[in-house]
């Protein structure tokens, strides 16, 4: 079905930035995504356009569309499977975070992560008998749960980096190099807690992923989903193309809070809490992209790179912490869902 335009500022055509046009990056293969994953609808409207402003891995112009029935936003077309190694290069920040970020920023993030996990455990109201972290990275959350008394043979992690998985297995954790949809790591009804921090926006079919995670939970178990919130101040300011939460072309689905709650409810999980998190990297990347590609001020833009500049990172983190404390919607939202029964 043809994509309708909303006719407003957010979907004005976006021209290819000179820095990307001259980068030598390839045009990658794509595949169409005609239907909404949340409701199955095919009637949609244009939402935003943009390029890979962060890494310039490709020269494609990407388009986000919004479902006319339920409001969900997704990337169409999106990179084909054979393009994944191109758009997720070895220097992708998630693979090199410890090497790229300032040590003080890494310590601050660890503190924020502990606070986040504490809010999740408060909702569960007990030490879990089994825990899975989807996109577990180096296993930092697994170690926190181990410190609370969960044995290593009940700590599970899914990660797509084989080297990371090998290290976790060597340390005695139950880790697997697989997507949720293909995993056989845990059985039905065997876990009290599952966390998925900033992963759901990267997956092919969020509804299928969450349905399988819900099946792995015991009755009363909790799934914690954190994802970019497109209903936030910075998302509205930079809605046309430069919002950092778009993360073209690696974020395939974009949610607002009601959308996450609907996703959980469709899988039989009762949404029980919403906690707004800092969106510091989204703020900084938004200003970075605007300054570099719109204003053509690359040297000034580098000051807003969240990987290497401590002062702006600290300022926007404090800004979002204050806004969250005052009950404003920030661009990181954590929604908790409990399995009924």
BELFENLIN-V640970 format. One record per residue. N is the residue number from 1. OMEGA is omega in whole degrees, -180 to 180 (* if undefined). D_CENTER is the distance of its C-alpha to the mean C-alpha in Angstrom with 2 decimals. Layout:
[[N:OMEGA:D_CENTER] [N:OMEGA:D_CENTER]]
//
This chain:
[[1:-179:27.93] [2:179:28.05] [3:177:25.29] [4:176:26.78] [5:176:26.13] [6:177:25.79] [7:180:28.13] [8:-174:26.55] [9:-172:25.23] [10:-176:21.60] [11:171:22.68] [12:-179:25.52] [13:-178:25.59] [14:179:23.86] [15:-180:26.07] [16:179:25.15] [17:-179:25.14] [18:-178:28.03] [19:178:26.03] [20:-180:23.97] [21:-177:27.09] [22:-175:29.02] [23:-175:26.40] [24:179:27.69] [25:-178:24.29] [26:163:24.74] [27:-176:24.00] [28:178:21.88] [29:-179:22.57] [30:174:20.70] [31:-178:20.85] [32:176:21.20] [33:-168:19.10] [34:-171:21.83] [35:176:20.83] [36:-179:18.29] [37:-176:16.56] [38:-176:16.98] [39:180:20.64] [40:-178:21.94] [41:179:23.25] [42:178:24.01] [43:-175:25.12] [44:-180:22.63] [45:179:22.79] [46:-177:21.42] [47:-180:18.63] [48:177:17.85] [49:177:18.48] [50:-177:17.66] [51:175:17.72] [52:-175:15.87] [53:-175:16.75] [54:-171:15.13] [55:-179:16.65] [56:180:19.06] [57:-177:18.76] [58:-179:20.24] [59:-179:22.35] [60:168:21.13] [61:-174:20.66] [62:-176:17.63] [63:171:17.82] [64:178:15.68] [65:-180:17.76] [66:-179:17.99] [67:180:19.75] [68:-177:23.16] [69:-173:23.46] [70:177:20.37] [71:179:18.37] [72:-178:15.19] [73:178:13.75] [74:-179:13.03] [75:178:13.86] [76:-3:17.51] [77:178:18.72] [78:-179:15.97] [79:175:16.69] [80:-177:19.03] [81:-178:18.67] [82:179:21.17] [83:-173:19.13] [84:179:16.16] [85:177:18.15] [86:-176:18.71] [87:172:15.30] [88:-176:14.07] [89:-180:17.24] [90:-179:18.53] [91:177:17.89] [92:-169:14.11] [93:-179:13.06] [94:178:11.11] [95:-173:14.50] [96:-172:16.66] [97:-176:15.16] [98:-178:18.32] [99:-172:20.55] [100:-172:19.09] [101:177:18.38] [102:-178:21.43] [103:179:22.71] [104:177:22.97] [105:178:19.38] [106:178:18.42] [107:178:20.76] [108:179:19.39] [109:178:15.81] [110:177:17.46] [111:178:19.27] [112:179:16.30] [113:178:14.69] [114:177:18.09] [115:-180:18.33] [116:-179:15.09] [117:178:16.36] [118:178:19.74] [119:178:18.73] [120:-179:17.39] [121:176:20.69] [122:180:22.70] [123:179:21.56] [124:175:22.54] [125:173:25.80] [126:174:26.73] [127:-175:25.96] [128:175:24.22] [129:176:26.39] [130:-174:23.53] [131:176:19.92] [132:172:17.07] [133:180:13.86] [134:-171:11.56] [135:-168:10.27] [136:180:13.04] [137:-178:13.61] [138:176:17.06] [139:-174:17.45] [140:179:17.48] [141:175:16.62] [142:-179:19.13] [143:176:21.68] [144:179:21.26] [145:176:22.04] [146:178:24.87] [147:178:26.26] [148:174:26.47] [149:178:28.59] [150:-178:26.47] [151:-176:28.18] [152:-179:26.44] [153:174:27.40] [154:178:25.32] [155:-173:22.14] [156:177:19.87] [157:173:16.95] [158:-178:15.21] [159:-177:14.26] [160:177:14.85] [161:-176:16.90] [162:-179:20.47] [163:178:21.82] [164:-179:19.44] [165:179:20.31] [166:-180:23.98] [167:179:23.96] [168:177:22.50] [169:179:25.07] [170:179:27.77] [171:176:27.01] [172:178:27.48] [173:179:24.01] [174:-176:23.25] [175:180:20.63] [176:176:20.04] [177:-175:18.68] [178:169:17.40] [179:180:14.83] [180:-174:15.03] [181:-177:17.25] [182:-173:19.67] [183:172:19.81] [184:-173:23.09] [185:-178:22.32] [186:-179:23.03] [187:-180:25.26] [188:175:25.21] [189:-173:25.52] [190:-174:25.32] [191:174:22.56] [192:-173:22.46] [193:173:18.87] [194:175:15.53] [195:179:12.28] [196:-174:8.79] [197:177:6.63] [198:175:2.83] [199:-172:4.48] [200:-179:5.86] [201:-179:4.75] [202:-169:6.37] [203:-178:9.31] [204:-177:12.71] [205:-179:13.79] [206:-178:11.59] [207:179:15.02] [208:180:16.55] [209:-178:13.86] [210:178:14.09] [211:179:17.84] [212:177:18.29] [213:179:16.51] [214:179:18.77] [215:-180:21.71] [216:-178:21.19] [217:168:21.52] [218:171:24.98] [219:-176:26.25] [220:178:25.11] [221:-173:22.10] [222:170:18.75] [223:178:15.19] [224:180:12.60] [225:173:9.24] [226:-176:6.91] [227:174:4.54] [228:179:5.86] [229:-177:9.49] [230:175:11.55] [231:-179:14.64] [232:-175:14.92] [233:-179:17.66] [234:178:16.02] [235:178:14.35] [236:179:17.94] [237:-174:19.66] [238:-170:17.91] [239:-175:17.36] [240:-175:19.60] [241:-166:17.63] [242:-177:16.61] [243:-178:13.72] [244:-180:11.32] [245:175:8.28] [246:175:9.71] [247:180:9.22] [248:-9:11.97] [249:-173:12.29] [250:174:9.19] [251:-175:6.99] [252:180:9.44] [253:180:8.90] [254:-173:8.68] [255:158:9.88] [256:-175:12.30] [257:177:13.50] [258:179:16.25] [259:177:14.11] [260:179:12.12] [261:178:15.62] [262:178:17.13] [263:179:14.79] [264:-177:15.86] [265:179:19.41] [266:179:19.78] [267:178:19.24] [268:179:21.92] [269:179:19.95] [270:176:21.17] [271:-174:18.72] [272:-179:20.36] [273:174:18.46] [274:180:15.99] [275:-180:15.20] [276:-176:13.87] [277:178:12.33] [278:175:12.91] [279:-172:11.07] [280:-178:13.42] [281:179:11.70] [282:176:11.05] [283:-174:14.71] [284:179:16.01] [285:178:14.51] [286:178:15.77] [287:179:19.19] [288:-177:19.13] [289:-179:18.63] [290:-179:21.19] [291:-176:23.69] [292:-171:23.48] [293:179:23.49] [294:-176:25.12] [295:179:27.52] [296:178:27.93] [297:-173:27.99] [298:-179:26.19] [299:176:27.82] [300:-180:26.81] [301:-178:23.23] [302:178:23.01] [303:-177:23.54] [304:175:20.09] [305:-175:18.29] [306:-178:16.14] [307:-173:16.95] [308:-174:20.65] [309:-171:21.81] [310:-172:22.23] [311:178:24.01] [312:178:21.66] [313:179:18.72] [314:-178:20.92] [315:-178:22.02] [316:176:18.76] [317:177:17.52] [318:179:20.88] [319:-179:20.65] [320:176:17.46] [321:178:18.88] [322:-179:22.03] [323:178:20.51] [324:179:18.64] [325:179:22.00] [326:175:23.72] [327:170:21.50] [328:178:19.87] [329:177:16.48] [330:-173:14.10] [331:168:10.84] [332:-178:8.84] [333:178:9.95] [334:-179:10.69] [335:-179:12.81] [336:177:15.29] [337:-180:17.20] [338:178:20.55] [339:-178:22.36] [340:173:25.64] [341:*:29.01]]
//
